[in-house]
Amino acid sequence: MGYEAHEDLIAPARPSAHPARLLGGVALMALLFMTFSYGYSVLHRAFVGPERWDVLSDELARGATASGVLINLYLLGLLIAALAVTLPVVHQRSVLGLIGPAARFLRQFRQVVAALVLLLVVVMLLPGDETVAPDPNMPFRRWLLLLPLGLLGLILQTAAEEMVFRGYLQSQLAAFFTHPAIWLGVPSALFALLHYDPAMHGAN
């Protein structure tokens, strides 16, 4: 049985659905992302100077400061840029096609946001464990000023990951392989492997 919304997503992928082309696309996207990221680092280093860049590089690696976290989030915009170049070159399709029809996308986005806000309210009202209570590490006013930047950064980060793993990989695989275990399993496994970091998370 087909799923109409999913069919809208995978139809543009069918003309270029061969796995070899997908591998080439992934390789080009990764190369472009690394190139764009390197170009960013060169420009930023030239702008702030070597000494400040050394400090900032450490902040970026550890994500221990607000600026380090924000830059890491916004850098994923370069992944969307790499994907936007790769898709027309390798697959002759637009990056906007990865999210499906605009009207449906906006309607479902609003529905999901409303559900998440409701879930957040319910979770916040539940009694919690004091050992995992948030520990403020900056003045409330500064946190409030950074909040819009942080929310935009999170939207950019999640959009980049969804467009790559669910929009690109899933649609190209589903256009060639009919079994859901492949087009659902492979992107999910790759996503998990890229986030697997025992050194940081321990047994979690």
N, C-alpha and C positions, 0 to 999 in steps of 0.2 A: 504494500500500500504506500503510495506517495504522500508527501507532505508538501502542500502548495507553497508555503513560505520558504521551505528549504529548496524547493525546485527553482524559485526565483533567484536564490543565491548561487546555485550550482550551474544554471543554464549558461551564463557567460563564460564559465570555465571549460565547457565541453570541447570547444574547438582546439584548445591547447592543453588537453588533460593528460598527456603522456607523462609517466613518472620521470623519464629522463629530462624532460623540459622542466618539470617541477624542481628536480635536483639542481639544474642549472639556474633556475630562478632563485632558489634559496641561497646558492653560492654567491650569485651576483648581489643579492640583497645584503648578505653578511659582509661582503667586501665593501660595498658602498657605505654601509653603516659604520664600519671601522674607519674608512677613509674620511667620512664626514666628522666622526668623533675626533680623529687625529687633527683634522683641520680646525675644529673648534678649539682643541687644546693649544695648538700653535698660536692662534689668534688671541686667545685669552691670556696666554703666557706673555705675548708681546705687549698686551694692553696693561697688565698689572705688574709686570716685571718678574724676573726669575725668583727672587726671594719670596714674594707674596704667592707666586704660583706653587712653590714647593710646599708652603703651608696649606694652600687650598687643595692641592693634590692629595695630601694626607686626609683632609676633611672629606674629600670626595670618596676616598677609599674606605673610610670608616663610617661615613654617614653620621658623624657625631655632632654636627652643628646644623643649624637651620639652613645656612647657605649650602652646605654640602648635600643635604637631603634635597633641597629645591633644585639644585643644578642636576643632580642625578635623575630626578623626575622629569625635568624639562628636556634633558638630553634624549629621552626616548622619542621626542618629536623628530629627531634625526632618523629614527627607525621608520617612522611613517614616511619621511621624505625618501628614504632608500626604497621603500616598498612602492611609492608612487612612481619612481623611475623604473623599477624592475618590471612592474606589471605591463605597461605598454610595450616595453622592449621585448620581453620574453613571451608574454601571453596575449598581447594585443587587447588588453582590457583596462578599464579605469579603476583607480583605487576607490572611487566612490561606489563602485559596484560591489564592494566587499560588505557593505552594510545593508544592501537591498534597497527597495523603494523608499524614498525619503519620507513620505507620509506615514508609512508603517513604522519606520525607524523612530520617528519623533513620537508617535503615539505609544509605542512600546517602551521607549525611554522614559516618558512621563509616568507610565504605569509602574515600571520597575523602581523609579525614584520614590514614588509614593509608598510602595510596599516596603522599601528599605527604611524610609523615615519612620513608618509605623513600627517596623521591627526594632529599630533603634530605641524608640520610645519605650516599647515593652521591655527590652533588655535593661534599659537604664532604671526602670521601676522595680526590677527584680532585686531581692536582697543579694548582695555580693560578698565575696571573700575579701577581707581587708588586706590580705597579703598581696593581692594583685591590684590594689587601688592605684590610680594614676598618681605619679609623683611629679608635680610641677617643677620644671627646670628653667623657667623664664618668667618674667613679670607678665601678668595677665594682659596688659595693654599691648605689649609687644606680640604676644601670642595672637591676639585679636587682629593686629595689623597683618601678621603673616598668614592668617587663616585663609583669606581669599586666594593668595598665591599658592598655598598648599593644596587647596581644593582643586584649583585649575591644574596643578601639577599631577594630582592623582587621576583626574579625568584624562589627561594626556597619556599618563602611564598605562592605565587600564585600556584606553582606546588603542594604543599601539599594540599591546599584547593581544587583545581580542581580534584586531584586524589581521595580525600575522597568523595566529594559531587557529582561530575559528573562521575568520574571513578568508584568508589566503590558503593555508594548508588544508583546512577541512573541505573547502569548496573544490579545490583542485583534485584532492583525493576522491571525494564523493562523485566527481564527474567521471572518474575512471573505474573506481572500485565500487561495487554495489553493496557490499556487506558493511553494515555500520561498525563492526568491530575494527575495521581498518580506518575509515575516515573519522571515527570518534576516538579510537584508541591511540593511533599514532600521534596526532597533535597533543593529546593529553599526556602521553608518556614523555614526549619531548619537552613539554612545558614543565612537567615534574622534574625531569633530569636537570634542566637549566636552573631550577630553584633548589636543587639538592645540595646542601652545604652543611655537613655534620660539624665542621670546624666552628661554624658560627652558632648553629642551633643545637648542637649536642644530640641527645637522644630524642629530641622533639621531632 
